[in-house]
Amino acid sequence: MRTYDYTDLSRLVIDIEILSLVSRIHEYKGRQELYLETQPQTLDKLQDIAMIQSTDASNRLEGIFTSDKRLRELVTMKIEPKSRNEQEIAGYRDVLTLVHENYSYIQMTKNDILTLHNRLYSYYPNPYKGKYKLIKNLITERHTSGEEFIRFEPVDPIYVDDHMASMLQAFNKALRETAIDPLLYIPCFILDFLCIHPFNDGNGRMARLLTLLALYKTGYIVGRYISLELIIEKSKQSYYDTLYVSSLNWHENENNYGPFIKYLLSTILKAYEEFDDRHKGLLSDTQTSLNRIYKLIENSLKPLSKSDIVLLCPEVSQKTIERVLNQLKNEHKIIMIDSGRATKYVRAQLGTEDLGNL
């Protein structure tokens, strides 16, 4: 059977790129307390936005979605789920909230992980919820031609319990070994979880929830304020490609964790960079609301609505956003597309040909 040992760094190929990523993340982590001590109301708003984005993105990666309006209402618990998709979205919302609020009490044990999986399906009558898989599952991919092929063959159901027990024991051992940097073994742990694929359904979403939980337990709290799941969704091809490369020869204990370590560390770093940018925007007198919103519209690859800008600039009030949009429009720096609720904005320098392609 495959062996698990996250304290044996000799099995990892740690190159300059990985060391650089770890070092840069450490720098941002060192500034976390400063972030938490300033603008608490804005941080609360960032957390609310991250909840919506994380719930949406993690489910979208699995082909589960609903309308934007109903998504917001589901996450804020203003409505009850109707369809199966909405039931699964509501379940993810609940588990994500549980991880945010109770991560220090949730252990990396079989019972707690099965409990989280059970909660993931608390609105949907999944007969396999809260249980390891009972039937064999394969990770497949479909070519553009329509032909389907096996991308990876996970652990057989009869061995899942043993593999999970060994993996969790190894993770908790590494957690106690203060000399081991958790940024090196957390990606290995997540990759191993996905290779075991312990559940009949929900493995991807559970992996992302466990990523957040593992980061929380080792002092990295950026996922509370910036959606890691959204960053993963935006780079999903790299996510799947690095998973594939790092899982080659996994059953033979000869896989290379390096590509997936780099991917996940890059994701964490990107989240910290975004968090840092927003924090600096709060403290800087030179970055006015007008400049921030204009820069946002100027750099966007698609037209932005007012609601888009509200989400992307949580530190700016809605009244200020409306005033800035009117000013930028009057100064002919931006132009409007459509009207009413469908109104969106683009920079005025775009030509008519460019607008037609948006």
N, C-alpha and C positions, 0 to 999 in steps of 0.2 A: 504493500500500500504506500501511497505517497506520504512523505514525511513533512512536517511543518516545524520550522524553527526560525522565528523572526529575530532571534538574538545572534544568529550566525551571519554576520555581515560579509564573511568570505564568499558567501553564495551570491552576493550582489555585485554587479559591475557598476561601481560608483565613479562616474567620470566628472570632468570639470563642469559640464552643464548642470548636472544634478546638484553638485556642491554649490554652484552659483544660485540656483533656484532656492535651495534650503537657506542659504545665507540671506537672500533678499526677503524671504518670508519672515525670518527671524527679526529682521529690522522693523518690518511692519508690526509684527506681534508685540515688539517692545513699546510701540506707541498706542497699543489698545487702550490702556488706562486713560490716556489723554482724551481719546475719542469718547470714552464712556462718561467722562466727567463734564463734557461740554455739550450744550444743546440737547438735553435729554428729550425734549418734546420732538425734535427733529428725528432723533434716533428711534423713538417710538413709531414715527411715521414711516421711517425706513424699514422697520421690522414688519409693519403692516403690509407694505408694498412687497417685501421679500416673500412673505407668506403667500400672497396671491401668485407671484411669479414662480415660486418654487412648486407650488401645487399644480399650476398649469403646465410648466415645462416638464416636470418629471412624468406626468401622466401622458402628455403629448408624445414623449419619446416611445411610449407603448401604444400609441394610436388611440388614446382615450382623451376625449375633449368635449366641450360644450360651448355655448356662446359666451362671449366676453362678459355680458351682463349677468348671466346666470352663474358664471364662474365667480365673479365678485360677490354675488349674493350668497353663494354656497360657502365661500371661504369666510365671510363675515357672519355666517349662520343666520341669514335673514330669511332663507327659504329651506325647504326640505328637498332632498334629491328625488327626482322622478325616474329617470332612465337608469339603466345599468351603468353607463358612463358616469353619470352624476353620483351614483352610489359609491363608485370606486374613487371618484374625486373627493367626496366627503370623507371617506375612510382615510385617504392619504392626509387630508387636512388634519384629522384628529391625531394621527400618529405623529405628524410633523409638530403639532402643538405640544404633544406629550414629550417629544425629544427636546424641544426648546425649553420647556418649563421644568422638566424632571430628569435631565440628563445625568445629574450626579447620583440619582437613585437607580437608574437603569444600568444593569450589569451586562457584560458580554458573556451571557450564559445561555444555555439551551432554553430554559424556561422563559427568560425575558425576551429572547428573540422570537420564540413561538407566540408569546403574548402580543408582541408588536404586529406579527403577521396576522394574528386573529383579529386585532383591532383594525387592520387595513381593510378587512372585509366585513366590518361590523354592520354595514348597511346592505350588504349583498349576501344572499344565502349560498356561499361557496362551501361545498362539502369538504374541501381540503384545507380550509382556513385553520391556521394554528397547528398544522401538522406538516412533517416532512413529506416529500413526494412519495406516492405509492406506485406510480407508473413511470416508465422511462421517458425522459424528454430530451430532445435534440435541439441544438441551436442551429438554425438553418438560415439561408439567405437566398433570395430570388434574383436571378440575372434579369437584365432588361428584356431578354428573349422570353422570359416567363419560366425558364427552367430553374428548379430549386435544387440546392445542394447543401450538404451538411458542413457547417462552418466549424462546429466543435461538438464533441460527444461528452457530456458531463458524466459525473459519477453515477453509477448504477444505484437505484433506490435502496437496495439491500445494504449498501455500504455507506449511505449518507450519514447515518447517525454516528458511525465511527469517525468518519472524516470531519464532521462538524465538531465533535468532541475534541479531537486532536488539534484542529485549527484554533478553536476557542481557548484551549489550554495554552497553546503557543502564544496567542495574542496577549492573554492576561499575564503570562510570564514576561513578555516584552514590556508590558505596561509597568511592571514592577522594576524593570531594569533601567534605572535612570540614565545609564551611560549610553543607551541606544536612543537615537533621535527618532521620535515617532513619525516624523515626516518621511522616513525611509521605509518603515514597516507598515504603516497604514495602507499605502497603495498596494502592497503585496497581499495584505489581509483581504482587501476588497476584491482583488483579482482572484484570489483563491476561493472566496465566497461565490463569485460568479462562475468559476470553473466547476465547483461542486454543484451549483444550481439546485439548492436543496428543496425548493418548493415546486409544485406543479404550476403555479402562477404567482406573479408578483416579485420575481427575483430581482429584476432591474430596479424597481422602486425600492425594495428592501435594501439593495446595495447602496443606493444613494442616501437613504435614511441612516444606514449604518456608517457611511462616510461622515455624515454630519455629526453623529453621535461620537464616533472615535475622535474627531477633531475637537469637539467640545471637551471630552474627557482628558485631552492632552493640552488644553488651554487655548485652542484656536477657535475664537467665537465669531469670526467674520461671517459665517453662514447664517447668523441670526439677522444680519442687516443687508447682506448682498446675496442674491440667490445663486448658489453654486449650480443648482439644477438648470437654471436658465443659461449659464455659461456653457454647461455641458450640451444642452440642446442646440445652442448656436454653433457648436463645434462637434456635432454628433458623428460626422464621418471620421474625424480624428479619434474620437472616443471609441468607435467600433473597430477602427483599424488597429489602434494600439492594443486593444483588448485581444484581438486576433493574433497579432505578432507575439505578444507576451504570453499567450496561452499555448503556443506551439511547443510540443514535447512536454507539456505540463504533467501528464500522467507518468512520465518517466523521470520526473524530478530534474529535467534538463532545460526548463523554460527560462527565458530571459525577462526578468521583471522590468528591466530598464525603460523600454518605451512607455509602458503604462505609468511607471513612477514619474517620468518626465511630464506626461500628459496631465496627471492629477496635480502635481506640484505647480504646473503652469496655470491650471484652473484656480487653485488656491491663491496663487500670486496675483492673478488678474482680479480676483474678488477683492483682495487687499488694496490693489492699486485703485480700483473704483471707489472703495470705501475712503481711501486717503484723499482722492480727488474731491469727493463730496465734502469731506471734513475741511479741507483747505478752502473750498468754496464758501463754507460757513464763516471761516475766520478771516478771510482776505477782504480788505476794504476795496481792493482794486478790481476784483471780479464782480462787477455789478450784475444785477438781474438781467439788464438789457444785453450786456455782452455774453452772459451765459446762455441765454435763450437764443440769441442770434447765432452763436457758435454751434449750438445744438442743431438748429435748422440748416445751417450752412454745411455741416458735416454729415447730415443724414442722407442715406441712400434712397429714402422714400419720403413722400409728403408726410408731415406730422400733424395730427389733430391737437386740439387744446388738451384733451384728456391724455394724449401721449406725453405732452410736455409736462403736465401735472405729475405724471408718474416718474418722469425722468428728472424732474427738478423738485423733489419733495420739500426742499428748504425754502421754496418761493411760494408765497400765497397765491391762490387762484385769482384774486383781484389784481395782484401785481402782474401776473402772467397776462391777463386780459389787457391791462394797460400797456404793457410792453409790446404785445402783438399789434395793438392799434398804432403805437408809435412807429414800430418798424415798418408797418404797412404804409403809413403816411409819409415816411421817409423813403419809400420805394425800395426798401432793402429786402422785403419779402412780398410775395403775392399770394392771393387766396385761390384755392381750387374748390369748386362747388360752393354751396351755401348751406345755411342752417346747421343741422346736426352733422351733416357730412362735410363741413368745412375743414380743409386742411391747408397747410402752409408750406411753401418752398421758397428758397432764396430767389430773388428777382433776376439774378444773372442767368438762370436757366433759360435756354431758348425754347421756342415753341416746339421744336422737334424733340427736345429732351422731355418736355412736359408730356408729349404724346406717348412717350415710352414708359412713363411712371405708372 
